[in-house]
Amino acid sequence: MRKIEIYDTTLRDGAQSEDVHFSLDDKRDIALKLDQLGVDFIEAGWPGANPKDGMLFSTLRNIKLDHAKVFAFGSTCKPGKSPEKDRMIRELIDARPDGVTIFGKSWDTHITGQGGLGCTVEENLRIIRESVAYLKSHFLQVFFDAEHFFDGFKNNREYATAVLKAAAEGGAGKIVLCDTNGGSIPSDISAAVAFVRDSLRVPLGIHCHNDGDLAVANTIAAAQAGVDHVQGTINGLGERCGNANICSIIPNLSLKMNCMTIPTENMRLLSEVSRFVSDISNLSHNKHQPYVGESAFAHKAGIHVSAVINNPFTYEHMDPVLVGNQRRVLVSDQAGKSNILFKAREFNVDLAKDDTTANQIVKIIKDLENCGFQFEGADASLELLMKKAMGMHVRSFSLKGFRVNTERRSDDTDPMSEATIMIEVDGSTEHTAAMGNGPVNALDRALRKALKKFYPSIEDVELLDYKVRVISSKTGTESVVRVLIESGDKKDHWNTVGVSSNIIEASWMALVDSMDYKLYKDSKSR
């Protein structure tokens, strides 16, 4: 089985993503997760570029990684200097990583053109050759990233190839061809890699950016053309449109091309690592991401669900379990009875012998979705609906009334919101009020305050996310809105939905389902 090395640059290239800011602890935790996944190399940063990266190398030296080698990233020495006198080269050595990757210019426009290095093309070859050789005297492994290689190859094939030869003469153990602008297409990549492979006898790597939405395709094309080292980031993080997404590259190489990348038993960690990096990045996880997204194996159309139940491979290109994901069936106005039966089994309800109830539930859902409800992102509301339709659930409390008041007393003060609520539980009435940061927050606090007298576990519920969607804006401020709420406790998280032309009412519906689901869940566990 052919081995292709995985070189992760999430901590360096990925950290250049807009809206991503990793702390030192974040970077350490991601490095540990990448090592657990089984990548071969972790590019931890550029020593000397900022204090945080220098501290990270010091931190990682005191942690024993099981698999990955920690690499530092940097550039060749400056024109007119020798590498031993270059401060940035010295920073690479002082960081004491397992190995280093340095980049150099391979597009002659970046050397002699406006804003370029400001030296001759011959001087560029010297600093590449000597920088690699000097670092090779300090490290067993030195890789060379040929920056803008594919643009340079198109513009001046002879010089771009000369750059690679200079790095090889210096002793580079791996020469990585970089699509730095991210504008190449797979046929360009394949042709260039094949040419270089025939010209040099040095192991080749690929580093692609995603500006043409082809970074993964270009990486796969390079692997097919003969590279044995691929670079990328978790979730495709990176500057501009991002880098090649390792979460897609690894399963494509391993499961589709029968190559060895990470250990086979670690493949199931892929979805977990993807979500972990999203969380640490403080970004919403891309649910539509191939392989590891929530929607990657989600089925909505009734015909598709019926087929998948009988034979998953009719609408799934692989078993989601292999990458730590799972099949999901969505229930909406596109759904048929197959969707309902599948979801019922998921909720441990046997509807297979009850066509009448199943058909009734399908009708209820389609009618509600026609009014603006959306259950594909609100499984908790769906489960409660199904249980109520089957006579298996009654809400743990009933509303006697609520009132929400928002008041602003002057231009230089913030508005104040107060909610008053009355509920009934087993014949006992509770009447209470609470202040909040806005009307929905006040209503949420008042409902919790009323319920905790009867159900102390309500204290464990946290509101994790709150989304409002205007379903149709044609009627302006009278438009119907959909509110989706994600809640969680110490063990689980769930999603609920509410719809109304009154945003407070829609929020109330989603809040009530959230609390009701918590109490229903607690009763099941008892």
HELIX and SHEET records of a PDB file:
HELIX    1   1 GLY A   14  GLN A   16  5                                   3    
HELIX    2   2 LEU A   24  LEU A   37  1                                  14    
HELIX    3   3 PRO A   51  ARG A   61  1                                  11    
HELIX    4   4 PRO A   83  LYS A   85  5                                   3    
HELIX    5   5 ARG A   87  ASP A   94  1                                   8    
HELIX    6   6 THR A  109  THR A  112  1                                   4    
HELIX    7   7 VAL A  121  LYS A  136  1                                  16    
HELIX    8   8 PHE A  149  ASN A  155  1                                   7    
HELIX    9   9 ARG A  157  GLY A  170  1                                  14    
HELIX   10  10 PRO A  186  SER A  199  1                                  14    
HELIX   11  11 ALA A  215  ALA A  225  1                                  11    
HELIX   12  12 ILE A  234  GLY A  236  5                                   3    
HELIX   13  13 ILE A  246  PRO A  251  1                                   6    
HELIX   14  14 ASN A  252  LYS A  256  3                                   5    
HELIX   15  15 THR A  264  LEU A  269  5                                   6    
HELIX   16  16 LEU A  270  SER A  281  1                                  12    
HELIX   17  17 GLY A  302  ASN A  310  1                                   9    
HELIX   18  18 PRO A  312  THR A  314  5                                   3    
HELIX   19  19 PRO A  320  VAL A  323  5                                   4    
HELIX   20  20 LYS A  337  GLU A  346  1                                  10    
HELIX   21  21 ASP A  355  ASN A  370  1                                  16    
HELIX   22  22 ASP A  379  ALA A  389  1                                  11    
HELIX   23  23 PRO A  439  LEU A  451  1                                  13    
HELIX   24  24 PRO A  456  ASP A  460  5                                   5    
HELIX   25  25 GLY A  476  GLU A  478  5                                   3    
HELIX   26  26 ILE A  503  SER A  525  1                                  23    
SHEET    1   A 9 GLU A   5  ASP A   8  0                                        
SHEET    2   A 9 PHE A  41  GLY A  45  1                                        
SHEET    3   A 9 LYS A  69  SER A  75  1                                        
SHEET    4   A 9 GLY A  99  LYS A 105  1                                        
SHEET    5   A 9 VAL A 142  GLU A 147  1                                        
SHEET    6   A 9 LYS A 174  ASP A 179  1                                        
SHEET    7   A 9 LEU A 204  CYS A 208  1                                        
SHEET    8   A 9 HIS A 229  GLY A 232  1                                        
SHEET    9   A 9 GLU A   5  ASP A   8  1                                        
SHEET    1   B 2 ALA A 298  HIS A 299  0                                        
SHEET    2   B 2 ARG A 328  VAL A 329  1                                        
SHEET    1   C 3 SER A 398  GLU A 407  0                                        
SHEET    2   C 3 MET A 416  VAL A 425 -1                                        
SHEET    3   C 3 SER A 428  GLY A 436 -1                                        
SHEET    1   D 3 GLU A 462  VAL A 470  0                                        
SHEET    2   D 3 VAL A 481  GLY A 488 -1                                        
SHEET    3   D 3 HIS A 493  SER A 500 -1                                        
END                                                                             
